[in-house]
Amino acid sequence: MVAPPDHFQLFHLPRRFALDPSALDRAYRSVQAQVHPDRFAAGTAAETRVAMQWATQANEAYRTLKSPLKRAAYLCEQAGCAIEAESNTAMPTAFLMQQLEWREALDEARAVGGGAALGLLDDDMALERARLLEEIGRALDADANHSLAASLVRQLMFIEKFGTEVSSAIEAQRDYRAPA
């Protein structure tokens, strides 16, 4: 069997971080229409199996390219610059200090039931996420600096994870305040 194309080739999209979401959606639907296993239900077992493999590849490619974080990591890794999130925890000092401040703010907001403070922290996470995505886009598309992009992706991974914690704290506040 021929090796499947990379995710961008599969959808005939340019290999760039900046991606038109509607073009991705259209390309995905087109590929799915061609390889969906139901089209091969009357075929041989081998044809059905190959169709299933291509459909699985299309689903994985779509999920990867749809997510800016996964797309950036994929581009870095395809360029030979592994993210190494588990083993490479080096971060700029300013980012580490910001992490500590955010953690303290989250702990404090949880302790006092500060819904407004949690909202502000959530806003900070959204701004930082947008800033990092812009930097990642510039590093990948304009500068072809995959090493810098990988470092920024590791930071974004923290932001995404921490943002989930903040969202959970906000939900817990809402649940706590909801009338019985």
N, C-alpha and C positions, 0 to 999 in steps of 0.2 A: 504494500500500500504506500502511496505517496505521502510524504510528510505534509501535514496541514499547513496552510500558509499562516503567516503571523496575523494577528488580530486586525491590523489595518488593511492588509492585503485581502483578507477574507471579505471585508466590506467595501473594498475599493475606495478607501479613504486615505487622505494624505497622512503620513506619519508625523503628526504634530500633537502637542499638548492641547492647543486651541482646537476645539472640535465643535462643529455645529450639531447640537443634540438632535434636531429634527432630521438631519442627513443621516445620522447614526440610526435613528429609529426606522427610517425608510429602508436603509441598507439591510438592517437586521430582518425586517419583515420580508424583504425580497429573498434573502438567503434562506430564511425559514420556509418560505413557500416552495423553494426548490428542493430542500433536503428533508422536509418534515417526514418522519417515518410512516405516517399514514398514507403518503403518496406511494409507498413501496410495500403496502400491506399484502398485495397480491404477488409480490416478487419472491425471489428465492430468499432463503435464510441469510445468505451472504449479503444480498442487496439490502435487506432490512437492517442487518447489523452495520453495514457501512453508512446507511442513511442515519441510523441512530448515533454513530460516532460523529458524523458531520453536524447533526443537530446539537449534540452535546458541545462540540467545539464552538458552534455559533452562539450558544447560550453563554458559555464561559467568556468568549470574546466580548459579547455584548455587555455582560456584567462588569468586566474589567474596564472597557472603554467608557461606559456610562458614568462610572465613579471617578471624579478627578484625582482622588488619592491613588486608587488602583491604576489608573491610566498613567500617572506620573511614575509610579513605581515600575510599571511594565516598561515604559520607555527607557528608564534608567537601566533596568536589567537587560533589556534588548541591546543596549549600547555597551554592555559589559561592565556596568557599574552597579554591583549588587547593593541593595539597601542595607542589608545586615542589621536589621532593627534589634535583634536579640543580642548580638555580639558587639555592635558599635553604638555605644550609648553616649559618645562624646557630643557635647552640645556647647554652643557659645555661652560664655559666662552670663551675658545679659539675659539669654533665654532661660538659663537655669535659675537666675534670680527672679525672673518673672514667674516661673513655675512655682517657686516658693511663695511668692506673694499671692498668686491665685489660689494655691492650696490653703493658705491661711484665711483668705477671704471666704472660701467655700466652707471651711470649718466654722468660722465665726458666724456666717449666715445660717448655717444649719443649727448652731447652738442657740441662736436667738430667734429662730423662725423668721428670718429676714427675707420675705418674698421680694421686696424691692432690691435688696442687695444681690439676691440670686439673679434677678432680671438684669441688673447692671453687669454682673459677671458673665451672664449668657451673651449680652451685647458685646462685651470685650472679646469673648471667644469667637463670635461671628466676624468681628473686625479683624482679629488676628488671622483667622482662617482665610478671609478674603485677601489680606496682605500676602500671606504665604502662597496662596494660589497664584497671585499675580507674579510674585518672585519666581516661583517654580516655572510658570509659563515663559518668563523671560529667559531663565537659565536654560530651559530645554529648547525653545523655538528660536530665540534670537541669538543666544550665546553658545549653544551646543555644549554647555558646561554641565555634564552629567554628574560629575563629582559634587558640585555645589547643589544641583537639583536633588541628589540623593540625601544630602545633609538636610535640606529643606523638607524633603518628604518625611524624614524621621521626626522633624519638629511638628509637621502637620499630623503625623500619627498620634503624637502626644495630645495635640489640640483636639483632634477628633475624639480620642478616648476621654480626655478631661471634659470636653463638651457634653459627652454622654452622661458623665457623673453630675454635671451641673443640671442637665435636663431632668435627670432622675430626682435630684433634690427639689427642683421646681415642682415636679409631679407629686412628690411626697408632701410638699407644702399645700398643694391644691387639694389632695386627698384628705389631708388633716383638717383643712378648713371647710371642706364640703359638708353641708348639713346632712344629718343622718336620716 
